[in-house]
Amino acid sequence: MKVNHWTLARRVVQLTVIGLLLTPCLGWGLFQGNLQSASLLGLKLSDPLAALQVLLLTGTVALPLLGGALLVLGGYGLLGGKTFCGWVCPLGLVTDVFEYLPSTRQLRIWPLRGKMIALLVVLLLSLTLKIPAFETISPIGIVSRALSFGPASDLLLVAAILLVEVLLVRRFWCRSLCPLGGFYSLAGRVSPLRIGYRAEACTHCDRCRRSCFVFEVLDAPLVEGTSHVVSGECTRCGACLDACPTGALNMRFQHPLK
């Protein structure tokens, strides 16, 4: 029986994140807060998009918030911006679980660029209405707050998203609507951590594309002949690496401009 090493590692990390988010409920001091603003062993961490919204609505950002945001942004810039989506986001774990449900839903319905439009709308609303527009309704924030502080009525929004994904459009939130995913995809464009491709080992069985919910990112190596995935949409989840029977794909660090 084949062991999907990357998927297994990702599940361990995702469950560890869930465990950290639950520690405030247990009264432990290891982790305090949620994925928007937190303290891990005294180290301040902040959601960069949340910090940007605060800057737009107030014209200033407190130093701890700025420092925490830059630290997080630097980490995801190194590892691939949407690594957050594939390895950390609790909503991503929930939607992963829902992928095991039998369904006739289609994957490619809404374009990937929808996230960038949503990101622009969020930033404009934050600037004009003077509110942190996305943080007010963020399903990611709702799930992380529910884990840290207990469930609330806003979980109904998450339930509605999952219902749409189960009945109508597979992965529509992560693929096409999430402003945070759009934000992190920008950082992913300059990340040195890439999915590499060896054309001589590829049999074009297409298993990698079938395993990837943003399968368009594999067009660059498979169709255009590049030596690696170049799109910022790649979550570095490793599903394509697990699916490839010949080892034509690998995870590696390389110069981001190559």
JOMOUR-V238253 format. One line per field, one symbol per residue. phi: phi as a letter, one per 40 degrees, with the letter a starting at -180 (. if undefined). A space follows every 10 residues. Layout:
# JOMOUR-V238253
phi->???
This chain:
# JOMOUR-V238253
phi->.ccccccccc cccccccdcc ccccccgccc bbhaccaabb fgccbbcdcc cccccccbga bcdccccccc ccccccccch dcddccbbdc cccccccccc ccabccccbb cccdcccccc cdcccccccg bcdcccbdcc ccccccccbh cacccccccc cccccccbbc fccccbbccc cccccccccb cccbccbbcc ccbfcgcccc cbcbdccccd ccbcgccacb cccccfcgcc cccccbgcba bacacccc
